[in-house]
Amino acid sequence: MAATDQTTEDVSGLIARMAEDLKTYIRENDIHQPVLIGIHTGGVWVATELHSLLNIPDPLGSLDISFYRDDFTRIGLHPQVKPSDLPCDIDDRHIILIDDVLHTGRTIRAAMNEIFDYGRPASITLAALVERTGRELPIEAAIVGSHMDLGINEHVKLNGPDTMSLSISTTQ
């Protein structure tokens, strides 16, 4: 299996644009005190930057959805499972769920399942750094940093967290 990597867009610029879009979204939808939750690991990196840019008073939450995946029995236990951390009550709160790459939609479905185990939020808004082709579930991000039309053998990955960059790899 051969792979070639290619660095793509400026991640800090994408995150800055996402922050502006989120500010507008929050204002237009009259959302008060949203809770930001990042999905491990890349989503947490993006959420950390957005949390800082948006000056959200509540602590940042994080989810590791490993045990909630519908393909868990096929892929087995991920060796680096991290604990989820939702540091505040989410009942009747507006959640902004953040992921690095939205592809099939299965990660987001798993994240929503886990969120509902913690409580019943008023709403969940999805923000993704990259939205790529290949959706398998009817899940759409309200806030997107970049749209990518990639082939079945192409994969996009967020590298980080210190200096974040995107890379596209092609497998044969």
N, C-alpha and C positions, 0 to 999 in steps of 0.2 A: 504494500500500500504506500504509494508515493504521495507526498504532500508538498505544496508550495505555499508560502506565506506572502501576503501583500498587506502592508499597512494602509489603512484607509483614513477616514475623516478625523478632524480635530475633536477629541472627546470633550475637552473643557468648553469649547464653543457650543457643542451640542447640549451639554448640561446647562450652560448659561441660558440658551434658548428655551430649553425645557422649563427652567425656573420661571422665566418670563411668561411662558404659556400657562404654567400652573398658577401663577399669581392672577392672571386674567380669569382662568377657569374658576378659581376659588371665589373671586370677587363676583363674577357673573352668576354663579350658582349659590351665592349667599351662604357659603360654608364657613362656619366658625370653629376654630380650634381643630383643624384636621390632624389626624395621626398618620405620620409617615412610617411605612413598614417596607423594608428592603428584603428581597429574597436572596439567600446565600448563594454564591459569594459576590458575584458581580453586581447584583441588585443592591446589596448592602453598600458597596463602594459608591454607586451612583446616588443612592439615597442619602449617604453621609454628606456628599457635596450639595445635594438639593436641600437637605435639612438646614445646612449652614446658610445657603443663599436665601432661603425663605424665612429664616428666623422663626422657626416653629418652636413654641415654648415647651411642648411636651417632648419627652425623650424619644429618640428614634427607636423603632421596633425592628426586629429581624426574625425571619422565618427560615428554618431548614426543613424543607418539605420532603426529605428523603423517604420517610415512612408513609407518606401520603400519595406517593406516585402510583399510578395504575400499572406500571411495568416493574414494580419493586421485585416481584417474584422472578421475573426474567433476568433482571440485572443484578439482583442480590444486594446485600448490604454495602452501602458506599463506605469505604474505609475512613473517611473524614467527616462523619456526621457531627454537626454542631448543634448545640441546644437552641431552640427558638426562644426569643425574648420579647414579650409584649409588656413593656413596663408600666402601662396604664390600662384602665378599664376601657374596653372598646364598645360596650353596649351603647347603642344610639349615637355613636361617634361616626364621623365621616373619615373613612380610611383612604389613604392614597397608597396603593400597592405599587412597588417599584421593582422592575426587573431589568437586567441588562439586555437580553435578547428575547423577543417574542417570536417564536417559531411555530410550533404545532398548537400551542395553547394548553398543553397538558400540565406544564409547570404551574400555570396560573390557576387551572382548575384545582390542582392539589393545594395550592396556597389558600384558595378560598375555602376549601374544606377545612384546613387547619384553622383559619381565622374563625370560622363558625364554631369550632370546638372551644374557643375562648369567649365567645359571646355573640350577640347579634348587632352588627353595626347598622347605622342608618343608611350608609351607602359604601360602595367600594369603587374607587376610580383607579384605573390602571394607567401607569406611565411606564414607557419602555424606551431605553436608550436607542435600541434598534428594533424595528419591526421588519421581519423578512418574510418572504413568500414561503408557502408550505403549510398553511393552517389546516389542522385536522378537526378542530373544535370551533364553534362560533364565538370566538373571543376576540375583542378588538380593544386596542389601547386608545384612550382619550387624548393622551399626550405622548408624542413620539419625537425622538431626537432625529432619527434618520430612517428612511424606508429603503430597503435593499431587495432587489429582485435577483435572487440567487438560485442556481441550479441545485438539483438533488444531491450532487456530490460536493457542493460548496458549503462551508460552515464559517460562521462569523463568531469571533471570540473577543471578549473584553480582557485585556491584559492589565494588570495593576497590582496593588492599588496605588502605589506611590506616584508613578507616572502612568496614567491610564492611556491606553491606545487600543485601537481595534485592529484585528488581523483577520484576513479571509484565507482559509486553507481549502485546497482542493484535493480530494482523495480519489484514487483510481480504483 
